Amino acid sequence: MKTEHMQDPNDVAVAFFVGKKADYYQQKWAVGTRRRSGVSWNWAAFLFSGFWMAYRRMYWQALFVLFAWSVVFFLSITFFPPPLGNKVLDVLNIGIAATLGWRGNGWYKAHVHTVIERLRATRLSQEQFQVAVRRRGGTSWFSVIGLFLCLLAAIYPLMVLRNIVIETGW
C-alpha cells in the first residue's frame, strides 16, 4: 500500500480501508472520474460477481446479487423449458456479470467512502479511527464462503417452489 502520493487524510483512510489493492482502486476510480460515464472495468467483479462483492465486504450488495441470481434461476427453470431455459439463464447471468464488471468499481468506491464517512461521524480518535477503518475494510474469504452457502441454501427452496408452480399450473 503506497500512500506517499496521497494528499489528504481521506486518501490515507481509503488506503487503510482497501488494503493491498489501494493503488489499483485509486487508479480505477481516477479512470472513472475522467470518463464522462464515470465507470471503469473490473475483471474480478465481472468474473466473480457477487462473490467479488462479498470478498470486498460489500455485504448488502452481495445479498442483492444473490437475490438477482435466485430470481433469474427461478424464472429460467420455471417458465423456460430446456434448452431455452439454459440459454435464458446464461444470457441473464452474463448481463448481471457485465453490469458488475462495468459498475463494480464505482459501487465499491461509493461503499468505501460511505463507510469511512460513517466512521468519521463517530468522532473516534485518529488511532481508533484507523483501527476501525482497517477492521471494516479489507477483504474476507469467510464472506465468500458465506455467500456460497447462502446460494446453496437458496437453490433447494427454489426447486421446491418451481415444482409447486409447475404442478399447480400457476
C-alpha positions as CSV (number, residue, x, y, z in Angstrom):
1,M,0.0,0.0,0.0
2,K,1.7,3.1,-1.2
3,T,0.4,6.3,0.4
4,E,3.1,8.7,-0.4
5,H,1.2,10.2,-3.4
6,M,-2.0,10.6,-1.4
7,Q,-2.6,14.2,-0.4
8,D,-5.4,14.3,2.1
9,P,-6.4,12.2,5.2
10,N,-9.3,10.7,3.3
11,D,-6.9,9.2,0.8
12,V,-5.0,7.6,3.6
13,A,-8.2,6.3,5.2
14,V,-9.2,4.8,1.8
15,A,-5.8,3.1,1.6
16,F,-6.3,1.7,5.1
17,F,-9.8,0.5,4.1
18,V,-9.0,-1.0,0.8
19,G,-5.7,-2.6,1.8
20,K,-3.1,-4.0,-0.5
21,K,-5.1,-3.1,-3.7
22,A,-5.5,0.6,-2.7
23,D,-3.3,1.9,-5.6
24,Y,-5.2,-0.3,-8.1
25,Y,-8.6,1.0,-7.0
26,Q,-7.3,4.6,-6.8
27,Q,-6.2,4.3,-10.4
28,K,-9.5,2.7,-11.5
29,W,-11.5,5.4,-9.7
30,A,-9.4,8.1,-11.4
31,V,-10.2,6.5,-14.8
32,G,-13.9,6.5,-14.0
33,T,-13.7,10.1,-12.9
34,R,-12.0,11.2,-16.2
35,R,-14.7,9.4,-18.3
36,R,-18.0,11.1,-18.9
37,S,-19.7,7.8,-18.0
38,G,-17.9,7.7,-14.6
39,V,-17.2,4.0,-14.9
40,S,-14.1,1.7,-15.3
41,W,-13.9,-2.1,-16.0
42,N,-13.2,-4.6,-13.2
43,W,-12.4,-8.1,-14.4
44,A,-12.8,-9.6,-10.9
45,A,-16.2,-8.1,-10.5
46,F,-17.2,-9.5,-13.9
47,L,-15.8,-13.0,-13.4
48,F,-16.8,-13.5,-9.8
49,S,-19.8,-11.1,-9.5
50,G,-21.4,-11.3,-6.1
51,F,-18.5,-13.3,-4.7
52,W,-16.2,-10.3,-5.5
53,M,-18.6,-8.1,-3.6
54,A,-18.6,-10.4,-0.6
55,Y,-14.8,-10.6,-0.8
56,R,-14.7,-6.8,-0.7
57,R,-17.1,-6.8,2.2
58,M,-20.0,-5.2,0.3
59,Y,-22.5,-7.4,2.2
60,W,-25.8,-5.9,1.2
61,Q,-24.7,-5.5,-2.4
62,A,-23.6,-9.2,-2.5
63,L,-27.0,-10.3,-1.0
64,F,-28.8,-8.2,-3.7
65,V,-26.8,-10.1,-6.3
66,L,-27.7,-13.4,-4.6
67,F,-31.4,-12.3,-4.8
68,A,-31.0,-11.4,-8.5
69,W,-29.3,-14.8,-9.2
70,S,-32.2,-16.5,-7.4
71,V,-34.9,-14.7,-9.4
72,V,-33.1,-15.4,-12.7
73,F,-32.6,-19.0,-11.7
74,F,-36.2,-19.5,-10.6
75,L,-37.7,-17.8,-13.7
76,S,-35.5,-19.7,-16.1
77,I,-36.2,-23.1,-14.6
78,T,-39.9,-22.5,-14.2
79,F,-41.0,-20.7,-17.3
80,F,-38.5,-21.7,-19.9
81,P,-38.2,-25.3,-20.8
82,P,-34.7,-26.7,-21.6
83,P,-32.7,-25.9,-23.7
84,L,-34.3,-22.5,-23.9
85,G,-34.1,-22.1,-20.1
86,N,-30.4,-22.7,-20.1
87,K,-29.9,-20.1,-22.7
88,V,-32.1,-17.5,-20.9
89,L,-30.2,-18.3,-17.7
90,D,-26.8,-17.8,-19.4
91,V,-27.8,-14.5,-21.0
92,L,-29.2,-13.1,-17.8
93,N,-26.2,-14.2,-15.8
94,I,-23.9,-12.7,-18.3
95,G,-25.9,-9.5,-18.0
96,I,-25.5,-9.5,-14.3
97,A,-21.8,-10.1,-14.6
98,A,-21.3,-7.4,-17.2
99,T,-23.2,-4.9,-15.1
100,L,-20.9,-5.7,-12.1
101,G,-17.8,-5.6,-14.3
102,W,-18.8,-2.2,-15.6
103,R,-20.2,-0.6,-12.5
104,G,-18.4,-2.6,-9.7
105,N,-15.5,-0.1,-9.2
106,G,-17.9,2.8,-8.8
107,W,-20.1,0.9,-6.4
108,Y,-17.0,-0.1,-4.4
109,K,-15.8,3.5,-4.3
110,A,-19.3,4.6,-3.0
111,H,-19.2,1.8,-0.4
112,V,-15.7,2.7,0.7
113,H,-16.5,6.4,1.1
114,T,-19.8,5.8,2.8
115,V,-18.3,3.5,5.4
116,I,-15.4,6.0,6.0
117,E,-17.8,8.9,6.4
118,R,-19.9,6.9,8.8
119,L,-16.8,6.1,10.9
120,R,-15.7,9.7,10.8
121,A,-19.0,10.8,12.2
122,T,-18.4,8.7,15.3
123,R,-15.6,11.1,16.3
124,L,-13.1,8.5,17.2
125,S,-9.5,9.4,18.0
126,Q,-7.2,9.1,15.0
127,E,-5.8,5.8,16.2
128,Q,-9.2,4.4,16.9
129,F,-10.4,5.6,13.6
130,Q,-7.6,3.9,11.7
131,V,-8.2,0.6,13.6
132,A,-12.0,0.9,12.8
133,V,-11.3,1.6,9.1
134,R,-9.0,-1.4,8.8
135,R,-11.5,-3.6,10.6
136,R,-14.4,-2.6,8.4
137,G,-12.4,-2.7,5.2
138,G,-10.1,-5.1,3.6
139,T,-11.2,-8.4,2.2
140,S,-12.9,-11.5,3.6
141,W,-12.7,-15.1,2.3
142,F,-15.1,-16.0,5.0
143,S,-17.8,-13.8,3.4
144,V,-17.2,-15.5,0.1
145,I,-17.8,-18.9,1.7
146,G,-20.9,-17.5,3.5
147,L,-22.4,-16.2,0.2
148,F,-21.7,-19.5,-1.5
149,L,-23.5,-21.3,1.4
150,C,-26.4,-18.9,1.1
151,L,-26.6,-19.6,-2.7
152,L,-26.7,-23.3,-2.0
153,A,-29.4,-22.8,0.7
154,A,-31.5,-20.8,-1.8
155,I,-31.4,-23.4,-4.6
156,Y,-33.4,-26.1,-2.8
157,P,-36.4,-23.9,-1.9
158,L,-36.4,-22.5,-5.4
159,M,-36.6,-26.0,-6.8
160,V,-39.4,-26.9,-4.5
161,L,-41.2,-23.6,-5.4
162,R,-40.6,-24.5,-9.1
163,N,-42.3,-27.9,-8.6
164,I,-45.3,-26.3,-6.9
165,V,-45.7,-23.7,-9.7
166,I,-45.5,-26.4,-12.4
167,E,-47.8,-28.9,-10.6
168,T,-50.5,-26.2,-9.8
169,G,-50.2,-24.7,-13.3
170,W,-49.7,-21.2,-12.0
